């Protein structure tokens, strides 16, 4: 069954609407915007967000920790990747009124170049934040609080998306954001996330203490007791989902990064070729001018 979280639904509608309005502004002006970016942002990104927070996954994310783990991976990995490939910052820079010196566009550029943005996109900081957040979520009172407080539950969903965005946007995004590093460094940072998911998943699988145990135990005293699996088996499944899906989505990230690396290398090669062609053309022009000058000089055959 689908359920509706009013707050997250409104947030999702606003984000989707602003993006589509930006595309509309460009199209009305006669400018082009790739349909692939629209599909990434609206269908894959915000569609994944709505599926995870409004669909059946959301209906059971406080009933089964294994279902919550599916939601966790969608919000922390898939949604940030899809949103980044939609290039919303580039869209905003092109659609906003004003220039780089006045108006909303100047404000956005000031934010992108601010010290806060540089700190929040600093790769070692974002990697540490991305790696440590799930440990804090599952091995502190944070997850228990999300099971009993609707506000904490909503903020946890937004936190997962924001942390994933801070980490993956400079690595895989198409926008001119701070924190951009070379492709080999991006590859290294992505590699560092794979053992983290595996280690955290195995730790949850082997954990003897049940995460959110009081809440899940209370559910097994009610009408759902007949079909709910044991808390230990459900937690074991949750750890396996985290481990396996982390590796699977990580492969998608590697494929995306590899494609971007190849495309960037081809563009650099084309730029080098064009520069060499221009230099050869200028050298040929200089040689031709020098030849004309020598032919028309005092010692030329025509003068003799």
Rosetta blueprint (number, residue, H / E / L):
1 X L
2 X L
3 X L
4 X L
5 X L
6 X H
7 X H
8 X H
9 X H
10 X H
11 X H
12 X H
13 X H
14 X H
15 X H
16 X H
17 X H
18 X H
19 X H
20 X H
21 X H
22 X H
23 X H
24 X H
25 X H
26 X H
27 X H
28 X H
29 X H
30 X L
31 X L
32 X L
33 X L
34 X L
35 X H
36 X H
37 X H
38 X H
39 X H
40 X H
41 X H
42 X H
43 X H
44 X H
45 X H
46 X H
47 X H
48 X H
49 X H
50 X H
51 X H
52 X H
53 X H
54 X H
55 X L
56 X H
57 X H
58 X H
59 X H
60 X L
61 X L
62 X L
63 X L
64 X L
65 X H
66 X H
67 X H
68 X H
69 X H
70 X H
71 X H
72 X H
73 X H
74 X H
75 X H
76 X H
77 X H
78 X H
79 X H
80 X H
81 X H
82 X H
83 X H
84 X H
85 X H
86 X L
87 X L
88 X H
89 X H
90 X H
91 X H
92 X H
93 X H
94 X H
95 X H
96 X L
97 X L
98 X L
99 X L
100 X L
101 X L
102 X L
103 X H
104 X H
105 X H
106 X H
107 X H
108 X H
109 X H
110 X H
111 X H
112 X H
113 X L
114 X L
115 X H
116 X H
117 X H
118 X H
119 X H
120 X H
121 X L
122 X L
123 X H
124 X H
125 X H
126 X H
127 X H
128 X H
129 X H
130 X H
131 X H
132 X H
133 X H
134 X H
135 X H
136 X H
137 X H
138 X H
139 X L
140 X L
141 X L
142 X H
143 X H
144 X H
145 X H
146 X H
147 X H
148 X H
149 X L
150 X H
151 X H
152 X H
153 X H
154 X H
155 X H
156 X H
157 X H
158 X H
159 X H
160 X H
161 X H
162 X H
163 X H
164 X H
165 X H
166 X H
167 X H
168 X H
169 X H
170 X H
171 X H
172 X H
173 X L
174 X L
175 X L
176 X L
177 X L
178 X L
179 X L
180 X L
181 X L
182 X L
183 X H
184 X H
185 X H
186 X H
187 X H
188 X H
189 X H
190 X H
191 X H
192 X H
193 X H
194 X H
195 X H
196 X H
197 X H
198 X H
199 X H
200 X H
201 X H
202 X H
203 X H
204 X H
205 X H
206 X H
207 X L
208 X L
209 X L
210 X L
211 X L
212 X L
213 X H
214 X H
215 X H
216 X H
217 X H
218 X H
219 X H
220 X L
221 X L
222 X L
223 X H
224 X H
225 X H
226 X H
227 X L
228 X L
229 X L
230 X L
231 X H
232 X H
233 X H
234 X H
235 X H
236 X H
237 X H
238 X H
239 X H
240 X H
241 X H
242 X H
243 X H
244 X H
245 X H
246 X H
247 X H
248 X H
249 X H
250 X H
251 X H
252 X H
253 X H
254 X H
255 X H
256 X H
257 X H
258 X H
259 X H
260 X H
261 X H
262 X H
263 X H
264 X H
265 X H
266 X H
267 X H
268 X H
269 X H
270 X H
271 X H
272 X H
273 X H
274 X H
275 X H
276 X H
277 X H
278 X H
279 X H
280 X H
281 X H
282 X H
283 X H
284 X H
285 X H
286 X H
287 X H
288 X H
289 X H
290 X H
291 X H
292 X H
293 X H
294 X H
295 X H
296 X L
297 X L
298 X L
299 X L
300 X L
301 X L
302 X L
303 X L
304 X L
